Amino acid sequence: MLICGIGGFVFTFISKLAFAAVGENITINIRTDLYGNVLQKHMGWHDNSENASGILSAILASDI
């Protein structure tokens, strides 16, 4: 019974650790794609008031 309890703890810990690692990789990839797309926009796109840097940073942070 003790071995099953320890085994369950180890497997639960490993699964949570793996889930965190996958989530971190997905988040990094999404942020990289979003920031890359913003940087590739035409210069005039950034002049629009709804595309100001502070607003875009807030939107990207809340989306992720």
mmCIF file of the N, C-alpha and C atoms, coordinates in Angstrom:
data_MODEL
# 
_entry.id   MODEL 
# 
loop_
_atom_site.group_PDB 
_atom_site.id 
_atom_site.type_symbol 
_atom_site.label_atom_id 
_atom_site.label_alt_id 
_atom_site.label_comp_id 
_atom_site.label_asym_id 
_atom_site.label_entity_id 
_atom_site.label_seq_id 
_atom_site.pdbx_PDB_ins_code 
_atom_site.Cartn_x 
_atom_site.Cartn_y 
_atom_site.Cartn_z 
_atom_site.occupancy 
_atom_site.B_iso_or_equiv 
_atom_site.pdbx_formal_charge 
_atom_site.auth_seq_id 
_atom_site.auth_comp_id 
_atom_site.auth_asym_id 
_atom_site.auth_atom_id 
_atom_site.pdbx_PDB_model_num 
ATOM 1   N N  . MET A 1 1  ? 0.830  -1.191 0.000   1.00 0.00 ? 1  MET A N  1 
ATOM 2   C CA . MET A 1 1  ? 0.000  0.000  0.000   1.00 0.00 ? 1  MET A CA 1 
ATOM 3   C C  . MET A 1 1  ? 0.877  1.257  0.000   1.00 0.00 ? 1  MET A C  1 
ATOM 4   N N  . LEU A 1 2  ? 1.933  1.201  0.774   1.00 0.00 ? 2  LEU A N  1 
ATOM 5   C CA . LEU A 1 2  ? 2.850  2.336  0.854   1.00 0.00 ? 2  LEU A CA 1 
ATOM 6   C C  . LEU A 1 2  ? 3.547  2.559  -0.491  1.00 0.00 ? 2  LEU A C  1 
ATOM 7   N N  . ILE A 1 3  ? 3.928  1.477  -1.148  1.00 0.00 ? 3  ILE A N  1 
ATOM 8   C CA . ILE A 1 3  ? 4.592  1.587  -2.451  1.00 0.00 ? 3  ILE A CA 1 
ATOM 9   C C  . ILE A 1 3  ? 3.636  2.182  -3.482  1.00 0.00 ? 3  ILE A C  1 
ATOM 10  N N  . CYS A 1 4  ? 2.372  1.787  -3.456  1.00 0.00 ? 4  CYS A N  1 
ATOM 11  C CA . CYS A 1 4  ? 1.380  2.362  -4.374  1.00 0.00 ? 4  CYS A CA 1 
ATOM 12  C C  . CYS A 1 4  ? 1.186  3.852  -4.106  1.00 0.00 ? 4  CYS A C  1 
ATOM 13  N N  . GLY A 1 5  ? 1.193  4.238  -2.843  1.00 0.00 ? 5  GLY A N  1 
ATOM 14  C CA . GLY A 1 5  ? 1.051  5.651  -2.497  1.00 0.00 ? 5  GLY A CA 1 
ATOM 15  C C  . GLY A 1 5  ? 2.231  6.468  -2.977  1.00 0.00 ? 5  GLY A C  1 
ATOM 16  N N  . ILE A 1 6  ? 3.430  5.966  -2.780  1.00 0.00 ? 6  ILE A N  1 
ATOM 17  C CA . ILE A 1 6  ? 4.635  6.662  -3.238  1.00 0.00 ? 6  ILE A CA 1 
ATOM 18  C C  . ILE A 1 6  ? 4.663  6.713  -4.759  1.00 0.00 ? 6  ILE A C  1 
ATOM 19  N N  . GLY A 1 7  ? 4.306  5.610  -5.406  1.00 0.00 ? 7  GLY A N  1 
ATOM 20  C CA . GLY A 1 7  ? 4.258  5.584  -6.873  1.00 0.00 ? 7  GLY A CA 1 
ATOM 21  C C  . GLY A 1 7  ? 3.248  6.580  -7.417  1.00 0.00 ? 7  GLY A C  1 
ATOM 22  N N  . GLY A 1 8  ? 2.087  6.658  -6.785  1.00 0.00 ? 8  GLY A N  1 
ATOM 23  C CA . GLY A 1 8  ? 1.073  7.625  -7.219  1.00 0.00 ? 8  GLY A CA 1 
ATOM 24  C C  . GLY A 1 8  ? 1.555  9.052  -7.064  1.00 0.00 ? 8  GLY A C  1 
ATOM 25  N N  . PHE A 1 9  ? 2.245  9.329  -5.950  1.00 0.00 ? 9  PHE A N  1 
ATOM 26  C CA . PHE A 1 9  ? 2.797  10.664 -5.739  1.00 0.00 ? 9  PHE A CA 1 
ATOM 27  C C  . PHE A 1 9  ? 3.818  11.011 -6.811  1.00 0.00 ? 9  PHE A C  1 
ATOM 28  N N  . VAL A 1 10 ? 4.712  10.086 -7.111  1.00 0.00 ? 10 VAL A N  1 
ATOM 29  C CA . VAL A 1 10 ? 5.758  10.330 -8.112  1.00 0.00 ? 10 VAL A CA 1 
ATOM 30  C C  . VAL A 1 10 ? 5.136  10.562 -9.489  1.00 0.00 ? 10 VAL A C  1 
ATOM 31  N N  . PHE A 1 11 ? 4.203  9.738  -9.878  1.00 0.00 ? 11 PHE A N  1 
ATOM 32  C CA . PHE A 1 11 ? 3.581  9.890  -11.195 1.00 0.00 ? 11 PHE A CA 1 
ATOM 33  C C  . PHE A 1 11 ? 2.761  11.183 -11.293 1.00 0.00 ? 11 PHE A C  1 
ATOM 34  N N  . THR A 1 12 ? 2.092  11.556 -10.225 1.00 0.00 ? 12 THR A N  1 
ATOM 35  C CA . THR A 1 12 ? 1.347  12.818 -10.211 1.00 0.00 ? 12 THR A CA 1 
ATOM 36  C C  . THR A 1 12 ? 2.296  14.000 -10.329 1.00 0.00 ? 12 THR A C  1 
ATOM 37  N N  . PHE A 1 13 ? 3.405  13.954 -9.610  1.00 0.00 ? 13 PHE A N  1 
ATOM 38  C CA . PHE A 1 13 ? 4.394  15.020 -9.667  1.00 0.00 ? 13 PHE A CA 1 
ATOM 39  C C  . PHE A 1 13 ? 4.978  15.148 -11.071 1.00 0.00 ? 13 PHE A C  1 
ATOM 40  N N  . ILE A 1 14 ? 5.330  14.036 -11.673 1.00 0.00 ? 14 ILE A N  1 
ATOM 41  C CA . ILE A 1 14 ? 5.899  14.050 -13.025 1.00 0.00 ? 14 ILE A CA 1 
ATOM 42  C C  . ILE A 1 14 ? 4.888  14.577 -14.034 1.00 0.00 ? 14 ILE A C  1 
ATOM 43  N N  . SER A 1 15 ? 3.625  14.195 -13.909 1.00 0.00 ? 15 SER A N  1 
ATOM 44  C CA . SER A 1 15 ? 2.616  14.660 -14.867 1.00 0.00 ? 15 SER A CA 1 
ATOM 45  C C  . SER A 1 15 ? 2.391  16.167 -14.732 1.00 0.00 ? 15 SER A C  1 
ATOM 46  N N  . LYS A 1 16 ? 2.377  16.690 -13.518 1.00 0.00 ? 16 LYS A N  1 
ATOM 47  C CA . LYS A 1 16 ? 2.210  18.131 -13.331 1.00 0.00 ? 16 LYS A CA 1 
ATOM 48  C C  . LYS A 1 16 ? 3.427  18.890 -13.832 1.00 0.00 ? 16 LYS A C  1 
ATOM 49  N N  . LEU A 1 17 ? 4.602  18.346 -13.632 1.00 0.00 ? 17 LEU A N  1 
ATOM 50  C CA . LEU A 1 17 ? 5.826  18.972 -14.120 1.00 0.00 ? 17 LEU A CA 1 
ATOM 51  C C  . LEU A 1 17 ? 5.841  19.000 -15.653 1.00 0.00 ? 17 LEU A C  1 
ATOM 52  N N  . ALA A 1 18 ? 5.440  17.907 -16.279 1.00 0.00 ? 18 ALA A N  1 
ATOM 53  C CA . ALA A 1 18 ? 5.401  17.851 -17.739 1.00 0.00 ? 18 ALA A CA 1 
ATOM 54  C C  . ALA A 1 18 ? 4.349  18.804 -18.296 1.00 0.00 ? 18 ALA A C  1 
ATOM 55  N N  . PHE A 1 19 ? 3.194  18.898 -17.653 1.00 0.00 ? 19 PHE A N  1 
ATOM 56  C CA . PHE A 1 19 ? 2.146  19.811 -18.095 1.00 0.00 ? 19 PHE A CA 1 
ATOM 57  C C  . PHE A 1 19 ? 2.623  21.256 -18.016 1.00 0.00 ? 19 PHE A C  1 
ATOM 58  N N  . ALA A 1 20 ? 3.346  21.605 -16.960 1.00 0.00 ? 20 ALA A N  1 
ATOM 59  C CA . ALA A 1 20 ? 3.885  22.964 -16.816 1.00 0.00 ? 20 ALA A CA 1 
ATOM 60  C C  . ALA A 1 20 ? 4.902  23.262 -17.908 1.00 0.00 ? 20 ALA A C  1 
ATOM 61  N N  . ALA A 1 21 ? 5.742  22.300 -18.237 1.00 0.00 ? 21 ALA A N  1 
ATOM 62  C CA . ALA A 1 21 ? 6.757  22.504 -19.273 1.00 0.00 ? 21 ALA A CA 1 
ATOM 63  C C  . ALA A 1 21 ? 6.108  22.697 -20.642 1.00 0.00 ? 21 ALA A C  1 
ATOM 64  N N  . VAL A 1 22 ? 5.098  21.915 -20.946 1.00 0.00 ? 22 VAL A N  1 
ATOM 65  C CA . VAL A 1 22 ? 4.395  22.050 -22.225 1.00 0.00 ? 22 VAL A CA 1 
ATOM 66  C C  . VAL A 1 22 ? 3.679  23.394 -22.297 1.00 0.00 ? 22 VAL A C  1 
ATOM 67  N N  . GLY A 1 23 ? 3.028  23.796 -21.222 1.00 0.00 ? 23 GLY A N  1 
ATOM 68  C CA . GLY A 1 23 ? 2.342  25.083 -21.192 1.00 0.00 ? 23 GLY A CA 1 
ATOM 69  C C  . GLY A 1 23 ? 3.300  26.236 -21.381 1.00 0.00 ? 23 GLY A C  1 
ATOM 70  N N  . GLU A 1 24 ? 4.476  26.158 -20.780 1.00 0.00 ? 24 GLU A N  1 
ATOM 71  C CA . GLU A 1 24 ? 5.477  27.214 -20.930 1.00 0.00 ? 24 GLU A CA 1 
ATOM 72  C C  . GLU A 1 24 ? 5.972  27.294 -22.366 1.00 0.00 ? 24 GLU A C  1 
ATOM 73  N N  . ASN A 1 25 ? 6.205  26.152 -22.994 1.00 0.00 ? 25 ASN A N  1 
ATOM 74  C CA . ASN A 1 25 ? 6.658  26.146 -24.392 1.00 0.00 ? 25 ASN A CA 1 
ATOM 75  C C  . ASN A 1 25 ? 5.600  26.720 -25.326 1.00 0.00 ? 25 ASN A C  1 
ATOM 76  N N  . ILE A 1 26 ? 4.349  26.390 -25.092 1.00 0.00 ? 26 ILE A N  1 
ATOM 77  C CA . ILE A 1 26 ? 3.269  26.921 -25.931 1.00 0.00 ? 26 ILE A CA 1 
ATOM 78  C C  . ILE A 1 26 ? 3.171  28.425 -25.771 1.00 0.00 ? 26 ILE A C  1 
ATOM 79  N N  . THR A 1 27 ? 3.270  28.911 -24.539 1.00 0.00 ? 27 THR A N  1 
ATOM 80  C CA . THR A 1 27 ? 3.190  30.348 -24.278 1.00 0.00 ? 27 THR A CA 1 
ATOM 81  C C  . THR A 1 27 ? 4.332  31.090 -24.946 1.00 0.00 ? 27 THR A C  1 
ATOM 82  N N  . ILE A 1 28 ? 5.528  30.555 -24.862 1.00 0.00 ? 28 ILE A N  1 
ATOM 83  C CA . ILE A 1 28 ? 6.682  31.206 -25.490 1.00 0.00 ? 28 ILE A CA 1 
ATOM 84  C C  . ILE A 1 28 ? 6.506  31.256 -27.004 1.00 0.00 ? 28 ILE A C  1 
ATOM 85  N N  . ASN A 1 29 ? 6.023  30.177 -27.596 1.00 0.00 ? 29 ASN A N  1 
ATOM 86  C CA . ASN A 1 29 ? 5.822  30.165 -29.044 1.00 0.00 ? 29 ASN A CA 1 
ATOM 87  C C  . ASN A 1 29 ? 4.744  31.153 -29.481 1.00 0.00 ? 29 ASN A C  1 
ATOM 88  N N  . ILE A 1 30 ? 3.665  31.251 -28.724 1.00 0.00 ? 30 ILE A N  1 
ATOM 89  C CA . ILE A 1 30 ? 2.597  32.192 -29.063 1.00 0.00 ? 30 ILE A CA 1 
ATOM 90  C C  . ILE A 1 30 ? 3.103  33.622 -28.954 1.00 0.00 ? 30 ILE A C  1 
ATOM 91  N N  . ARG A 1 31 ? 3.811  33.934 -27.883 1.00 0.00 ? 31 ARG A N  1 
ATOM 92  C CA . ARG A 1 31 ? 4.349  35.289 -27.720 1.00 0.00 ? 31 ARG A CA 1 
ATOM 93  C C  . ARG A 1 31 ? 5.332  35.637 -28.820 1.00 0.00 ? 31 ARG A C  1 
ATOM 94  N N  . THR A 1 32 ? 6.183  34.691 -29.194 1.00 0.00 ? 32 THR A N  1 
ATOM 95  C CA . THR A 1 32 ? 7.141  34.930 -30.266 1.00 0.00 ? 32 THR A CA 1 
ATOM 96  C C  . THR A 1 32 ? 6.421  35.236 -31.577 1.00 0.00 ? 32 THR A C  1 
ATOM 97  N N  . ASP A 1 33 ? 5.398  34.469 -31.896 1.00 0.00 ? 33 ASP A N  1 
ATOM 98  C CA . ASP A 1 33 ? 4.634  34.702 -33.124 1.00 0.00 ? 33 ASP A CA 1 
ATOM 99  C C  . ASP A 1 33 ? 3.909  36.043 -33.093 1.00 0.00 ? 33 ASP A C  1 
ATOM 100 N N  . LEU A 1 34 ? 3.285  36.371 -31.963 1.00 0.00 ? 34 LEU A N  1 
ATOM 101 C CA . LEU A 1 34 ? 2.549  37.627 -31.865 1.00 0.00 ? 34 LEU A CA 1 
ATOM 102 C C  . LEU A 1 34 ? 3.482  38.833 -31.976 1.00 0.00 ? 34 LEU A C  1 
ATOM 103 N N  . TYR A 1 35 ? 4.582  38.816 -31.243 1.00 0.00 ? 35 TYR A N  1 
ATOM 104 C CA . TYR A 1 35 ? 5.517  39.934 -31.303 1.00 0.00 ? 35 TYR A CA 1 
ATOM 105 C C  . TYR A 1 35 ? 6.143  40.044 -32.686 1.00 0.00 ? 35 TYR A C  1 
ATOM 106 N N  . GLY A 1 36 ? 6.449  38.913 -33.302 1.00 0.00 ? 36 GLY A N  1 
ATOM 107 C CA . GLY A 1 36 ? 7.003  38.935 -34.663 1.00 0.00 ? 36 GLY A CA 1 
ATOM 108 C C  . GLY A 1 36 ? 6.034  39.544 -35.660 1.00 0.00 ? 36 GLY A C  1 
ATOM 109 N N  . ASN A 1 37 ? 4.747  39.207 -35.537 1.00 0.00 ? 37 ASN A N  1 
ATOM 110 C CA . ASN A 1 37 ? 3.745  39.775 -36.444 1.00 0.00 ? 37 ASN A CA 1 
ATOM 111 C C  . ASN A 1 37 ? 3.568  41.267 -36.236 1.00 0.00 ? 37 ASN A C  1 
ATOM 112 N N  . VAL A 1 38 ? 3.622  41.714 -34.985 1.00 0.00 ? 38 VAL A N  1 
ATOM 113 C CA . VAL A 1 38 ? 3.497  43.145 -34.714 1.00 0.00 ? 38 VAL A CA 1 
ATOM 114 C C  . VAL A 1 38 ? 4.689  43.898 -35.295 1.00 0.00 ? 38 VAL A C  1 
ATOM 115 N N  . LEU A 1 39 ? 5.873  43.324 -35.166 1.00 0.00 ? 39 LEU A N  1 
ATOM 116 C CA . LEU A 1 39 ? 7.066  44.000 -35.678 1.00 0.00 ? 39 LEU A CA 1 
ATOM 117 C C  . LEU A 1 39 ? 7.107  44.046 -37.201 1.00 0.00 ? 39 LEU A C  1 
ATOM 118 N N  . GLN A 1 40 ? 6.413  43.151 -37.877 1.00 0.00 ? 40 GLN A N  1 
ATOM 119 C CA . GLN A 1 40 ? 6.423  43.116 -39.332 1.00 0.00 ? 40 GLN A CA 1 
ATOM 120 C C  . GLN A 1 40 ? 5.325  43.971 -39.952 1.00 0.00 ? 40 GLN A C  1 
ATOM 121 N N  . LYS A 1 41 ? 4.533  44.645 -39.136 1.00 0.00 ? 41 LYS A N  1 
ATOM 122 C CA . LYS A 1 41 ? 3.469  45.503 -39.666 1.00 0.00 ? 41 LYS A CA 1 
ATOM 123 C C  . LYS A 1 41 ? 4.067  46.716 -40.364 1.00 0.00 ? 41 LYS A C  1 
ATOM 124 N N  . HIS A 1 42 ? 3.282  47.313 -41.250 1.00 0.00 ? 42 HIS A N  1 
ATOM 125 C CA . HIS A 1 42 ? 3.698  48.534 -41.948 1.00 0.00 ? 42 HIS A CA 1 
ATOM 126 C C  . HIS A 1 42 ? 3.833  49.664 -40.935 1.00 0.00 ? 42 HIS A C  1 
ATOM 127 N N  . MET A 1 43 ? 4.739  50.592 -41.190 1.00 0.00 ? 43 MET A N  1 
ATOM 128 C CA . MET A 1 43 ? 5.008  51.694 -40.250 1.00 0.00 ? 43 MET A CA 1 
ATOM 129 C C  . MET A 1 43 ? 3.745  52.497 -39.932 1.00 0.00 ? 43 MET A C  1 
ATOM 130 N N  . GLY A 1 44 ? 2.876  52.691 -40.914 1.00 0.00 ? 44 GLY A N  1 
ATOM 131 C CA . GLY A 1 44 ? 1.661  53.460 -40.707 1.00 0.00 ? 44 GLY A CA 1 
ATOM 132 C C  . GLY A 1 44 ? 0.685  52.791 -39.754 1.00 0.00 ? 44 GLY A C  1 
ATOM 133 N N  . TRP A 1 45 ? 0.776  51.490 -39.625 1.00 0.00 ? 45 TRP A N  1 
ATOM 134 C CA . TRP A 1 45 ? -0.112 50.751 -38.728 1.00 0.00 ? 45 TRP A CA 1 
ATOM 135 C C  . TRP A 1 45 ? 0.115  51.176 -37.283 1.00 0.00 ? 45 TRP A C  1 
ATOM 136 N N  . HIS A 1 46 ? 1.362  51.490 -36.940 1.00 0.00 ? 46 HIS A N  1 
ATOM 137 C CA . HIS A 1 46 ? 1.692  51.886 -35.570 1.00 0.00 ? 46 HIS A CA 1 
ATOM 138 C C  . HIS A 1 46 ? 1.243  53.316 -35.258 1.00 0.00 ? 46 HIS A C  1 
ATOM 139 N N  . ASP A 1 47 ? 0.961  54.138 -36.275 1.00 0.00 ? 47 ASP A N  1 
ATOM 140 C CA . ASP A 1 47 ? 0.522  55.510 -36.044 1.00 0.00 ? 47 ASP A CA 1 
ATOM 141 C C  . ASP A 1 47 ? -0.924 55.590 -35.573 1.00 0.00 ? 47 ASP A C  1 
ATOM 142 N N  . ASN A 1 48 ? -1.698 54.566 -35.824 1.00 0.00 ? 48 ASN A N  1 
ATOM 143 C CA . ASN A 1 48 ? -3.092 54.544 -35.400 1.00 0.00 ? 48 ASN A CA 1 
ATOM 144 C C  . ASN A 1 48 ? -3.159 54.519 -33.869 1.00 0.00 ? 48 ASN A C  1 
ATOM 145 N N  . SER A 1 49 ? -4.049 55.304 -33.286 1.00 0.00 ? 49 SER A N  1 
ATOM 146 C CA . SER A 1 49 ? -4.097 55.422 -31.818 1.00 0.00 ? 49 SER A CA 1 
ATOM 147 C C  . SER A 1 49 ? -4.471 54.114 -31.129 1.00 0.00 ? 49 SER A C  1 
ATOM 148 N N  . GLU A 1 50 ? -5.244 53.259 -31.771 1.00 0.00 ? 50 GLU A N  1 
ATOM 149 C CA . GLU A 1 50 ? -5.601 51.987 -31.142 1.00 0.00 ? 50 GLU A CA 1 
ATOM 150 C C  . GLU A 1 50 ? -4.468 50.969 -31.224 1.00 0.00 ? 50 GLU A C  1 
ATOM 151 N N  . ASN A 1 51 ? -3.412 51.295 -31.949 1.00 0.00 ? 51 ASN A N  1 
ATOM 152 C CA . ASN A 1 51 ? -2.258 50.405 -32.064 1.00 0.00 ? 51 ASN A CA 1 
ATOM 153 C C  . ASN A 1 51 ? -1.039 50.975 -31.348 1.00 0.00 ? 51 ASN A C  1 
ATOM 154 N N  . ALA A 1 52 ? -1.250 51.800 -30.332 1.00 0.00 ? 52 ALA A N  1 
ATOM 155 C CA . ALA A 1 52 ? -0.142 52.367 -29.569 1.00 0.00 ? 52 ALA A CA 1 
ATOM 156 C C  . ALA A 1 52 ? 0.589  51.246 -28.821 1.00 0.00 ? 52 ALA A C  1 
ATOM 157 N N  . SER A 1 53 ? 1.847  51.477 -28.511 1.00 0.00 ? 53 SER A N  1 
ATOM 158 C CA . SER A 1 53 ? 2.667  50.416 -27.913 1.00 0.00 ? 53 SER A CA 1 
ATOM 159 C C  . SER A 1 53 ? 2.136  49.963 -26.551 1.00 0.00 ? 53 SER A C  1 
ATOM 160 N N  . GLY A 1 54 ? 1.669  50.890 -25.732 1.00 0.00 ? 54 GLY A N  1 
ATOM 161 C CA . GLY A 1 54 ? 1.134  50.506 -24.427 1.00 0.00 ? 54 GLY A CA 1 
ATOM 162 C C  . GLY A 1 54 ? -0.122 49.668 -24.541 1.00 0.00 ? 54 GLY A C  1 
ATOM 163 N N  . ILE A 1 55 ? -0.988 50.033 -25.461 1.00 0.00 ? 55 ILE A N  1 
ATOM 164 C CA . ILE A 1 55 ? -2.232 49.281 -25.660 1.00 0.00 ? 55 ILE A CA 1 
ATOM 165 C C  . ILE A 1 55 ? -1.927 47.885 -26.199 1.00 0.00 ? 55 ILE A C  1 
ATOM 166 N N  . LEU A 1 56 ? -1.006 47.808 -27.167 1.00 0.00 ? 56 LEU A N  1 
ATOM 167 C CA . LEU A 1 56 ? -0.646 46.506 -27.722 1.00 0.00 ? 56 LEU A CA 1 
ATOM 168 C C  . LEU A 1 56 ? 0.001  45.599 -26.670 1.00 0.00 ? 56 LEU A C  1 
ATOM 169 N N  . SER A 1 57 ? 0.845  46.160 -25.826 1.00 0.00 ? 57 SER A N  1 
ATOM 170 C CA . SER A 1 57 ? 1.475  45.368 -24.776 1.00 0.00 ? 57 SER A CA 1 
ATOM 171 C C  . SER A 1 57 ? 0.433  44.841 -23.795 1.00 0.00 ? 57 SER A C  1 
ATOM 172 N N  . ALA A 1 58 ? -0.528 45.664 -23.446 1.00 0.00 ? 58 ALA A N  1 
ATOM 173 C CA . ALA A 1 58 ? -1.584 45.237 -22.529 1.00 0.00 ? 58 ALA A CA 1 
ATOM 174 C C  . ALA A 1 58 ? -2.446 44.142 -23.159 1.00 0.00 ? 58 ALA A C  1 
ATOM 175 N N  . ILE A 1 59 ? -2.758 44.290 -24.425 1.00 0.00 ? 59 ILE A N  1 
ATOM 176 C CA . ILE A 1 59 ? -3.585 43.292 -25.116 1.00 0.00 ? 59 ILE A CA 1 
ATOM 177 C C  . ILE A 1 59 ? -2.833 41.966 -25.220 1.00 0.00 ? 59 ILE A C  1 
ATOM 178 N N  . LEU A 1 60 ? -1.546 42.026 -25.608 1.00 0.00 ? 60 LEU A N  1 
ATOM 179 C CA . LEU A 1 60 ? -0.765 40.799 -25.729 1.00 0.00 ? 60 LEU A CA 1 
ATOM 180 C C  . LEU A 1 60 ? -0.595 40.117 -24.371 1.00 0.00 ? 60 LEU A C  1 
ATOM 181 N N  . ALA A 1 61 ? -0.392 40.888 -23.324 1.00 0.00 ? 61 ALA A N  1 
ATOM 182 C CA . ALA A 1 61 ? -0.239 40.306 -21.991 1.00 0.00 ? 61 ALA A CA 1 
ATOM 183 C C  . ALA A 1 61 ? -1.541 39.659 -21.516 1.00 0.00 ? 61 ALA A C  1 
ATOM 184 N N  . SER A 1 62 ? -2.667 40.302 -21.796 1.00 0.00 ? 62 SER A N  1 
ATOM 185 C CA . SER A 1 62 ? -3.935 39.725 -21.339 1.00 0.00 ? 62 SER A CA 1 
ATOM 186 C C  . SER A 1 62 ? -4.343 38.508 -22.184 1.00 0.00 ? 62 SER A C  1 
ATOM 187 N N  . ASP A 1 63 ? -3.984 38.493 -23.470 1.00 0.00 ? 63 ASP A N  1 
ATOM 188 C CA . ASP A 1 63 ? -4.323 37.348 -24.311 1.00 0.00 ? 63 ASP A CA 1 
ATOM 189 C C  . ASP A 1 63 ? -3.547 36.105 -23.915 1.00 0.00 ? 63 ASP A C  1 
ATOM 190 N N  . ILE A 1 64 ? -2.348 36.292 -23.498 1.00 0.00 ? 64 ILE A N  1 
ATOM 191 C CA . ILE A 1 64 ? -1.520 35.156 -23.132 1.00 0.00 ? 64 ILE A CA 1 
ATOM 192 C C  . ILE A 1 64 ? -1.839 34.771 -21.720 1.00 0.00 ? 64 ILE A C  1 
# 
